[in-house]
Every structure is written in C-alpha cells, then in structure tokens.
Amino acid sequence: MDDATGRRPAPAPEPASRAAPVDQPSLAWVDGAIVAVDQRALPGETRVLRLTSVDQLIAAIRSLAIRGAPAIGLAGALGVALSAYRHYTDGGWDQAAVRADAARLVAARPTAVNLAWAVRRAAGRVAAGPDAVLAEALAMVEEDAATGAAAVERACELVLARVGARPTRLLTHCNTGRLATAAVGTALGVILELGRRGLVREVLVGETRPLLQGARLTAWELGQAGIAYRVCVDSAAPAAMAQGLVDCVLVGADRIAANGDVANKIGTYGLATAAARHAIPFVVVAPESTWDRATADGSGIVIEERDPAEVTAYAGVVTAPPGAAAYNPAFDVTPAELITAIVSEDRVFVPGDARPPAASDPADRERAARPAVAPTASYQRDGAAT
Ligand SMILES: CSC[C@H]1O[C@H](OP(=O)(O)O)[C@H](O)[C@@H]1O
C-alpha cells in the first residue's frame, strides 16, 4: 500500500533480533524502542525483535510477528510514541508527520478494532509531546493487564455456572493467551485460570490454519502451564463436539459489532454453528476495547484478506499446484444468536437478553461518530489490505 503521500514506502530495514527467555513479555518499551516476541518463530525459538521505526512495526504487525487484537492495539499505540520521538527535534515538532504515521498504523490490519482505537487514543496526546504519547500508550498496557484479569475472573464464573464446577473439556481456536495481549490473555487466560484451579480435564486446540496460531502458540502456552491438551485439525472440531468431547467452547474476538456479532479468526463461525447444533456453550472473551458500537452489525466489519500463498504453502513448502488460487480471509463473523455469552471486564452480554450496552466511554463516543467501514477488504500482493 502506498503511504499517505502516494509513494510506496521503502522496505523497512530488518529489526534487530535476539534470543529471549520463555516468559518474555509479548510487548515492551525499552530504551526508546518496542521490544516484542516474534510470534512467527514460536514454538521452536523464543526470539524478540527490537523495533525502532514505524515501518518496522507495520511490517511486524502485517506479518503477524506481533499478533492478537489487544497486542496489535498496544503495539500501535507504542508505534505512535516511536513516531512522536522520531519527529520531535530541537528544531521543531512535526505533529502532522506523527498523525500520518498513526494513519498508516491503523491501516496495517483492518479487522481488529483495538488497533484503530489504541492508535487514535495515543495520537490524541500528540499535541502534548512525545512523553505524553508514550505515557498514554504505557497506560493502555497497564489497563490491558488489569481488564484482562477482570474478564478472566468473570468468564470463569460463567463457565463453571454453565458446565458445573468439575474438570471440564474445553475447545479453543487460534491463540488468545499472553502472547496476544499485554499479560493475561482472553479466552486462553480463562482456560489457564481454570487449569490453575484443577478444573480442566482436557483442552482441544484447533490448529488454526493457515498460520497455525493454535498448534504453535496455544499448545506452547498450555504446555508451559502443564495443562492437558490435544491439537486437532480445524475440521475435526465439529466431530469432537458430536463425540461428546467438548463441554464448552472458548474463543476471543477481533471486533464485536453493536448487536453482538463477533469477528474472530476464520473458522470461528463454523465452531459456533456446530456448538449450537450440539447445545454446547459458546463463550467469547474480549476486553471492552474490542466492542465497536459504531458498527451496527457484522455486515459492517472489514474482513482482512491475506496472501493466498499462506494457504498454498507452509514454512516454504508449496502444498498446492503452482499458480493455484486461494481464498484466505483472516476472519469470519459469528452472528450474535449463535453466541451463548460475550464476557468482558465490565459485563456478561447475552445476545437476545438485552439491548446492546450503550456507549459508555469517550472511545465509544468517538467511534459512534465515525461512519461504518466498508464491509470487505480486498487483498493486494504486497500484503496490504485496501
Ligand atoms: C486475544 S487475540 C484476539 C484474536 O486475534 C487473533 O487474530 P490474529 O492471530 O490474526 O491476530 C484471533 O482472531 C484471536 O481470537
């Protein structure tokens, strides 16, 4: 995608990278740079990237080196701070350049509303200078950790109420743990907490084609926690439900429309359909910042289309015939009526029980003022959604 001036940006210089301890935070601000776990390298290698430019950060978000709706939001906010310090010199302060960088960060991945919300919140402090922008971004990192813990607690209560306080068989999709957030995770955070209480009999982990966030990342986090799990191909999940192997499905979200329709990793809609068929609770866990009340329902959510090569090859091995075309949406939309409950740090939203929660904070009011976005995004070969 060309930048704000219409020029195609020069490729970002490769960021520095180094090995890191297993419990390395997914994201941090260290000595004027963003230090992030490179999620593409897991589980084989725990490697961190040191990102010093907005271009490097955009490349990391688009390649899913940094991924997970809350995590990319926090990365975007820290990216505004990177830009602010870059454009703050003794000679003056180019706020317009920072705002242009913020717009490029928002466009890096279109579906997760957390990215747009967090970048806009950080950019709202630009006039106060780089230190204020960084302080706002770091405040969001702290808030994510606190809200994550509150949502996990609330969701544990709901799951135990639904399935009983006994060791439970859970199914989850993609990765929604500490790697995808600042600290606690969302759906996987719930699973890890239930595991700490001895209430997980087994977790079925959908591998999550094509980038295998489940098989690579969720399995890695569950293994570290000593929780029993099995990886399964995505298409085996409905059969597992039919076999009685699943008591509850727990997933995250990238954007929740005002009526409770949920955009999440591709494959989520099929899981919800199968769960409804087998009367299995289907629970979404996501922070309030994932709600987008400016978008009335799922038809207004932009679905990121990614490179077909992610489907026709893996890890450099071509699996489809040369030139094969592929359909590669990164997300799908699950209608609210298929969802048992959506749990955040503030509330449990049960579709059909009540009107969507009213916009309660400035971010919601700001979003409510924006027109809904186009319902789809088309894919360009350079990895940019248009
Ligand atoms: C708490 S992560 C939320 C959400 O983000 C993931 O998408 P991606 O791996 O493409 O960044 C996935 O949809 C998770 O459920």
Ligand as a Chemical Component Dictionary entry (heavy atoms), coordinates in Angstrom:
data_LIG
# 
_chem_comp.id                   LIG 
_chem_comp.type                 NON-POLYMER 
_chem_comp.pdbx_formal_charge   0 
_chem_comp.three_letter_code    LIG 
# 
loop_
_chem_comp_atom.comp_id 
_chem_comp_atom.atom_id 
_chem_comp_atom.alt_atom_id 
_chem_comp_atom.type_symbol 
_chem_comp_atom.charge 
_chem_comp_atom.model_Cartn_x 
_chem_comp_atom.model_Cartn_y 
_chem_comp_atom.model_Cartn_z 
_chem_comp_atom.pdbx_ordinal 
LIG C1 C1 C 0 -6.916 -12.077 22.164 1  
LIG S1 S1 S 0 -6.456 -12.259 20.494 2  
LIG C2 C2 C 0 -7.931 -11.962 19.663 3  
LIG C3 C3 C 0 -7.953 -12.548 18.256 4  
LIG O1 O1 O 0 -6.859 -12.091 17.422 5  
LIG C4 C4 C 0 -6.400 -13.214 16.627 6  
LIG O2 O2 O 0 -6.175 -12.897 15.281 7  
LIG P1 P1 P 0 -4.657 -12.876 14.673 8  
LIG O3 O3 O 0 -3.947 -14.117 15.147 9  
LIG O4 O4 O 0 -4.876 -12.839 13.163 10 
LIG O5 O5 O 0 -4.052 -11.592 15.202 11 
LIG C5 C5 C 0 -7.513 -14.212 16.740 12 
LIG O6 O6 O 0 -8.603 -13.877 15.889 13 
LIG C6 C6 C 0 -7.877 -14.055 18.193 14 
LIG O7 O7 O 0 -9.066 -14.675 18.561 15 
# 
loop_
_chem_comp_bond.comp_id 
_chem_comp_bond.atom_id_1 
_chem_comp_bond.atom_id_2 
_chem_comp_bond.value_order 
_chem_comp_bond.pdbx_ordinal 
LIG C1 S1 SING 1  
LIG S1 C2 SING 2  
LIG C2 C3 SING 3  
LIG C3 O1 SING 4  
LIG C3 C6 SING 5  
LIG O1 C4 SING 6  
LIG C4 O2 SING 7  
LIG C4 C5 SING 8  
LIG O2 P1 SING 9  
LIG P1 O3 DOUB 10 
LIG P1 O4 SING 11 
LIG P1 O5 SING 12 
LIG C5 O6 SING 13 
LIG C5 C6 SING 14 
LIG C6 O7 SING 15 
# 
